[in-house]
């Protein structure tokens, strides 16, 4: 849904203080210099595992879908672009064997600092021992990190890590009702035995303004800057209620983490994935399918990235609002 910006211009009459021989005076009639270009106010940092990813195309777009430029990440994995009113930031990983992988952050605000962590590239694997408290349920304990995961019996669990840096986030869960999140330095022995488990809490996920004859699945992911995701509900089938759909879910009781709510909307014309990022809350969460559709990435922008051939999977979608332009979708 587009936004309109109404600008009121107020003209005030008065006497100038400049002179014809003083062109810099305010009364000379000389137009003021143009304002400086908008500074790069949105940054994206891309990592594969714990390593920064250089030369990754990052597309910056306004809320209306206008392209603001394609910036390649530098040696630190960072790229910066100008989105004075916010918009969408997309990361493109070109592939030769299939359509490119594209990940889009919608609802980006001015001065946002975004982080993306993808799977680790080929790197050496090391094994560490993690000490964890017994599971409240009495069963096995699951350990998840950005560079390796495993399940075993408390208290001592061997964990293989590939591509980790000096520290990582550990999400430890009994796989049933309880878990905790802890950031720790990577070492041969990591002791998490003093961390308490937190019981899961019940919540509700809702997608509103579905297209006519549409349905949806909903998923809630919990993420940190080092762990994507720490937890996921998985795709949950919703209960359809006219234009809205809801589903009950169980989520961890943790703090200092981000959430990503993902709605996969299906109708007679195909499927579309919509996602909304915010600070994590266990309270009921709602995502609007009508206004949160991904804006378009122009064919020209995509073609310029791979020699004239758009690298991304696209389709033309329809909703209750009628035909929409081509939209960028994440390839399968």
Backbone torsions as a table, in degrees:
resi	resn	phi	psi	omega
1	UNK	NA	122.9	-176.3
2	UNK	-72.3	159.3	177.4
3	UNK	-118.0	144.6	178.7
4	UNK	-109.5	136.1	177.1
5	UNK	-112.7	116.1	-179.0
6	UNK	-101.5	122.1	-178.2
7	UNK	-111.2	124.6	178.1
8	UNK	-98.7	128.6	178.9
9	UNK	-106.3	121.1	180.0
10	UNK	-108.1	121.4	-179.8
11	UNK	-104.3	124.3	-178.9
12	UNK	-113.7	123.7	178.9
13	UNK	-78.7	155.0	179.5
14	UNK	172.6	177.7	-178.2
15	UNK	-94.2	132.7	176.3
16	UNK	-79.8	161.5	179.3
17	UNK	-110.2	0.8	179.5
18	UNK	-86.5	173.0	178.6
19	UNK	-132.5	162.5	-178.8
20	UNK	-60.9	-31.8	179.1
21	UNK	-88.5	8.2	178.5
22	UNK	-128.5	76.7	-173.2
23	UNK	-64.1	-13.5	179.5
24	UNK	-88.4	-5.8	-179.8
25	UNK	-70.0	157.3	-176.5
26	UNK	-71.7	-16.7	-179.6
27	UNK	-101.0	9.8	-175.3
28	UNK	-78.4	-13.9	-176.7
29	UNK	86.2	-3.9	178.5
30	UNK	-71.9	126.3	-178.3
31	UNK	-65.3	147.9	178.4
32	UNK	-66.6	155.5	178.6
33	UNK	-63.4	151.5	179.8
34	UNK	-63.7	150.0	178.5
35	UNK	-65.8	151.5	178.8
36	UNK	-65.3	152.4	178.6
37	UNK	-61.8	150.9	-179.4
38	UNK	-60.6	135.3	179.7
39	UNK	-72.0	156.5	175.6
40	UNK	-68.3	107.4	-171.1
41	UNK	-111.3	3.5	176.7
42	UNK	-129.5	130.4	179.9
43	UNK	-119.0	147.6	175.1
44	UNK	-127.8	129.7	176.0
45	UNK	-117.6	127.1	-174.4
46	UNK	-114.0	128.1	174.3
47	UNK	-124.9	145.8	167.6
48	UNK	-111.7	108.1	-167.5
49	UNK	67.7	-128.5	178.1
50	UNK	-98.1	-1.9	-175.3
51	UNK	-96.1	135.9	175.8
52	UNK	-64.3	143.7	-178.2
53	UNK	-106.4	113.8	179.5
54	UNK	-91.1	157.6	174.7
55	UNK	61.3	35.4	174.4
56	UNK	-98.4	125.1	179.4
57	UNK	-67.5	130.8	176.4
58	UNK	-122.1	122.5	-176.6
59	UNK	-101.9	128.4	178.2
60	UNK	-108.0	129.5	-178.9
61	UNK	-135.3	152.1	174.5
62	UNK	-76.8	172.5	176.6
63	UNK	-61.8	-24.6	179.6
64	UNK	-88.4	-2.1	177.5
65	UNK	94.9	3.5	178.5
66	UNK	-71.9	134.0	-179.0
67	UNK	-74.3	129.0	178.3
68	UNK	-106.6	4.7	175.6
69	UNK	127.4	157.9	174.4
70	UNK	-113.6	123.5	-177.4
71	UNK	-120.1	132.8	176.9
72	UNK	-86.4	139.2	177.8
73	UNK	-66.1	147.9	179.8
74	UNK	-89.4	-167.1	-176.0
75	UNK	-64.5	-22.0	177.9
76	UNK	-90.5	2.5	-178.4
77	UNK	83.4	10.2	-173.2
78	UNK	-102.8	145.8	172.1
79	UNK	-142.7	144.1	-177.7
80	UNK	-128.7	143.0	179.5
81	UNK	-143.8	169.3	-177.3
82	UNK	-103.4	115.7	173.6
83	UNK	-132.2	77.9	-175.3
84	UNK	-56.2	-31.7	-179.8
85	UNK	-112.5	14.0	-177.6
86	UNK	85.4	-176.9	-179.8
87	UNK	158.3	-136.0	-175.7
88	UNK	-130.1	139.1	176.6
89	UNK	-122.7	126.0	-177.5
90	UNK	-121.0	140.3	177.0
91	UNK	-109.3	135.0	-177.8
92	UNK	-120.0	125.7	174.4
93	UNK	-111.2	97.2	-178.5
94	UNK	-60.9	142.9	176.9
95	UNK	-129.8	152.4	178.5
96	UNK	-98.5	-19.4	-174.8
97	UNK	-101.8	-4.1	-175.8
98	UNK	-166.4	170.0	173.9
99	UNK	-56.2	146.8	-176.6
100	UNK	-61.8	151.2	174.5
101	UNK	-83.0	127.9	-178.0
102	UNK	-127.2	130.7	178.0
103	UNK	-124.4	125.9	-175.3
104	UNK	-118.7	134.3	172.9
105	UNK	-101.9	114.3	178.9
106	UNK	-99.4	161.9	179.0
107	UNK	68.7	26.9	179.1
108	UNK	-69.0	138.6	-179.3
109	UNK	-106.8	155.4	176.4
110	UNK	-53.5	139.4	178.1
111	UNK	72.6	11.1	174.2
112	UNK	-66.2	144.9	172.7
113	UNK	-117.2	107.9	-172.9
114	UNK	-100.4	148.4	177.8
115	UNK	-130.4	135.8	175.6
116	UNK	-127.1	130.4	176.8
117	UNK	-124.0	115.1	178.7
118	UNK	-100.7	-178.7	179.9
119	UNK	-59.7	147.5	179.8
120	UNK	-67.3	141.7	173.6
121	UNK	-75.8	176.1	-177.8
122	UNK	-57.8	125.6	-178.1
123	UNK	-157.0	168.1	-179.1
124	UNK	-67.1	146.1	178.5
125	UNK	-103.8	133.9	176.3
126	UNK	-125.0	149.1	-179.7
127	UNK	-108.9	128.6	176.0
128	UNK	-120.2	163.2	175.9
129	UNK	-109.1	125.4	-178.7
130	UNK	-112.3	125.0	177.2
131	UNK	-96.7	123.2	-176.2
132	UNK	-127.4	156.5	175.7
133	UNK	-72.5	156.3	177.9
134	UNK	-59.1	147.0	179.2
135	UNK	-69.0	135.4	178.2
136	UNK	-58.3	-30.3	-179.1
137	UNK	-79.5	-9.9	-180.0
138	UNK	86.3	-0.8	-178.3
139	UNK	-98.0	-155.3	-179.3
140	UNK	-78.7	164.6	-179.1
141	UNK	-114.0	134.5	177.8
142	UNK	-103.5	132.7	177.0
143	UNK	-118.2	126.6	179.8
144	UNK	-123.3	129.9	172.2
145	UNK	-132.8	175.1	178.8
146	UNK	-72.3	-16.0	-174.6
147	UNK	-126.6	20.1	175.0
148	UNK	162.5	151.2	177.8
149	UNK	-148.2	156.7	-179.4
150	UNK	-162.1	171.0	175.7
151	UNK	-134.1	136.7	-179.0
152	UNK	-162.7	-174.0	-178.7
153	UNK	-95.6	132.2	176.0
154	UNK	-67.1	153.7	10.3
155	UNK	-94.8	-23.7	-173.0
156	UNK	-107.0	121.8	-177.7
157	UNK	-128.0	128.2	176.6
158	UNK	-80.4	134.9	-176.6
159	UNK	-132.8	123.5	176.0
160	UNK	-86.8	128.6	-180.0
161	UNK	-119.3	136.3	178.6
162	UNK	-128.5	120.6	175.2
163	UNK	80.5	17.7	178.1
164	UNK	-76.3	155.2	172.7
165	UNK	-91.4	-137.8	-178.2
166	UNK	-85.9	-18.9	178.2
167	UNK	-150.0	164.0	178.4
168	UNK	-155.2	168.8	175.4
169	UNK	-95.5	133.9	177.3
170	UNK	-108.3	120.0	170.3
171	UNK	-103.3	116.2	-175.7
172	UNK	-111.5	128.5	-174.9
173	UNK	-143.3	152.4	173.7
174	UNK	-86.8	1.8	177.1
175	UNK	75.8	2.5	-176.9
176	UNK	-125.7	-67.5	-171.4
177	UNK	-132.5	-10.1	-170.3
178	UNK	-141.8	155.4	178.3
179	UNK	-171.2	176.2	173.9
180	UNK	-153.4	160.6	-179.2
181	UNK	-121.9	131.8	-178.0
182	UNK	-145.8	130.1	173.7
183	UNK	-91.1	133.3	-177.2
184	UNK	-146.4	155.5	176.2
185	UNK	-74.1	138.0	178.8
186	UNK	-72.1	126.5	179.6
187	UNK	-151.7	163.7	178.3
188	UNK	-55.7	-33.8	178.0
189	UNK	-124.5	122.2	178.2
190	UNK	-118.3	120.7	-175.6
191	UNK	-104.4	110.9	176.5
192	UNK	-115.1	17.6	-171.8
193	UNK	-67.3	-20.8	-178.5
194	UNK	-88.5	-2.9	-178.1
195	UNK	-78.6	133.9	178.4
196	UNK	-85.2	145.9	171.9
197	UNK	-78.1	145.7	175.8
198	UNK	-114.4	130.8	179.6
199	UNK	-65.2	146.1	176.0
200	UNK	-69.1	157.6	179.2
201	UNK	-123.6	153.1	179.2
202	UNK	-86.4	143.4	178.1
203	UNK	-148.2	177.5	179.0
204	UNK	-130.7	135.3	174.5
205	UNK	-110.8	137.9	-178.0
206	UNK	-135.6	136.9	169.3
207	UNK	-114.3	130.1	-176.4
208	UNK	-112.3	163.3	174.2
209	UNK	58.9	46.4	177.5
210	UNK	-68.1	152.1	175.0
211	UNK	-64.4	159.6	-179.6
212	UNK	-59.5	135.7	-178.5
213	UNK	63.2	24.3	-178.7
214	UNK	-98.5	162.5	172.2
215	UNK	-143.0	172.7	-174.3
216	UNK	-153.3	154.3	163.9
217	UNK	-110.1	152.5	-179.0
218	UNK	-127.1	143.7	179.0
219	UNK	-140.1	140.7	175.5
220	UNK	-119.5	122.2	179.2
221	UNK	-112.7	142.7	174.9
222	UNK	-109.7	130.5	-172.4
223	UNK	-137.2	150.9	168.5
224	UNK	-120.2	178.1	178.4
225	UNK	-69.5	-14.4	179.2
226	UNK	-111.4	-9.3	-173.2
227	UNK	-140.1	112.5	-178.6
228	UNK	-127.8	107.3	-12.9
229	UNK	-94.6	159.7	170.8
230	UNK	-78.6	-34.5	-178.4
231	UNK	-150.4	147.0	172.4
232	UNK	-141.9	142.4	174.7
233	UNK	-74.9	-16.0	-169.0
234	UNK	78.0	167.9	-179.8
235	UNK	-72.6	119.9	-176.9
236	UNK	-109.4	131.4	176.5
237	UNK	-69.3	136.8	-177.3
238	UNK	-95.2	164.0	172.7
239	UNK	-99.1	116.4	-173.8
240	UNK	-76.9	131.5	176.4
241	UNK	-134.9	90.5	-173.9
242	UNK	51.2	-117.9	-175.6
243	UNK	-86.9	-1.6	-179.0
244	UNK	-118.6	154.6	178.7
245	UNK	-139.8	141.5	-176.5
246	UNK	-130.6	160.4	175.0
247	UNK	-154.1	143.0	174.8
248	UNK	-87.7	145.9	-178.3
249	UNK	-145.7	160.4	174.8
250	UNK	-115.7	126.0	-175.5
251	UNK	-129.8	156.6	-179.6
252	UNK	-68.4	157.0	175.1
253	UNK	-101.4	84.3	-178.6
254	UNK	-129.2	167.6	-178.9
255	UNK	-133.3	167.8	178.2
256	UNK	66.1	41.2	-174.0
257	UNK	-143.6	159.4	178.2
258	UNK	-100.5	154.8	173.9
259	UNK	-119.4	147.7	173.9
260	UNK	-127.4	112.8	178.1
261	UNK	-96.7	124.1	-173.8
262	UNK	-116.7	123.7	176.4
263	UNK	-112.4	121.6	173.9
264	UNK	-100.3	105.7	-173.2
265	UNK	-98.3	130.0	-178.4
266	UNK	-122.8	138.1	172.3
267	UNK	-146.2	-168.4	-175.6
268	UNK	-64.1	-20.7	-176.5
269	UNK	-96.6	0.3	179.3
270	UNK	132.4	-153.5	-177.5
271	UNK	-133.1	151.1	178.9
272	UNK	-138.2	137.8	177.3
273	UNK	-104.8	126.6	-179.8
274	UNK	-122.1	138.1	-178.9
275	UNK	-136.2	146.5	178.3
276	UNK	-133.7	129.7	-178.3
277	UNK	-106.3	142.2	178.1
278	UNK	-162.3	171.6	172.2
279	UNK	-62.5	141.4	-174.4
280	UNK	-66.7	138.0	171.4
281	UNK	-143.5	144.1	177.6
282	UNK	-89.6	-1.2	177.3
283	UNK	-73.5	162.6	179.8
284	UNK	-52.9	139.1	-175.6
285	UNK	-121.9	141.7	-177.5
286	UNK	-127.7	140.3	175.2
287	UNK	-129.0	135.2	-175.2
288	UNK	-96.5	113.0	-179.8
289	UNK	-74.4	-23.7	-177.1
290	UNK	-74.2	-37.6	-174.6
291	UNK	-105.8	-10.7	-173.4
292	UNK	-102.1	22.3	178.7
293	UNK	-67.4	145.0	179.9
294	UNK	-65.7	133.8	175.2
295	UNK	-70.7	166.1	-175.1
296	UNK	-79.7	144.8	165.5
297	UNK	-103.8	124.1	-171.0
298	UNK	-63.5	149.9	175.6
299	UNK	-58.1	-36.6	-178.2
300	UNK	-64.9	-41.2	179.3
301	UNK	-63.8	-44.4	-179.7
302	UNK	-66.7	-41.6	-177.5
303	UNK	-64.9	-34.3	-177.9
304	UNK	-68.0	-16.7	-176.1
305	UNK	-88.0	-22.2	-177.4
306	UNK	-139.4	51.8	171.6
307	UNK	62.1	33.3	174.8
308	UNK	95.4	-0.3	-179.1
309	UNK	-116.3	113.3	-179.6
310	UNK	-56.3	128.3	-175.0
311	UNK	-87.6	-4.4	-167.3
312	UNK	-109.5	151.1	175.0
313	UNK	-74.3	128.8	-179.1
314	UNK	-133.6	162.7	168.0
315	UNK	-157.4	162.0	176.9
316	UNK	-96.5	122.0	-172.8
317	UNK	-106.1	156.4	176.1
318	UNK	-127.6	154.4	174.7
319	UNK	-146.1	-172.3	179.1
320	UNK	-62.1	-17.5	-178.9
321	UNK	-89.3	5.4	179.0
322	UNK	93.8	-165.6	-176.0
323	UNK	-65.6	140.9	174.7
324	UNK	-118.4	160.7	178.7
325	UNK	-68.6	173.1	176.0
326	UNK	-59.4	139.4	-178.3
327	UNK	-124.5	147.0	179.3
328	UNK	-80.1	129.2	179.0
329	UNK	-121.6	151.2	173.8
330	UNK	-71.3	131.1	179.6
331	UNK	-70.3	154.4	-178.0
332	UNK	-74.3	NA	NA
